């Protein structure tokens, strides 16, 4: 099984930061931290699972990269959009799943 380095691009990092700020407003600090850690764990799971996800057919996802793939979060609320370059998984964006429609 191949393992990849995972790089979170600036736009995806901003997505995570905005989510963390929102979560701190609507949850306890501890709850927000756990939710954020859960998302980071899902992102880093791509280091061994990236090959399992085929390139997406959704135009909403392919606009970030022609060979973009997607991982839907455990609670189905988020979509991690990524692509593979050699031995690296590049996480392009982390978006609410409701935004992915076509």
Secondary structure, DSSP 8 states (H G I E B T S, - for coil): ----EEEE-HHHHHHHHHHHHHHHHHS-HHHHHHHHHHHHHHHHTHHHHGGGS-----HHHHTT-TT-EEEE-TTSSEEEEEEEETTEEEEEEEEEGGG---
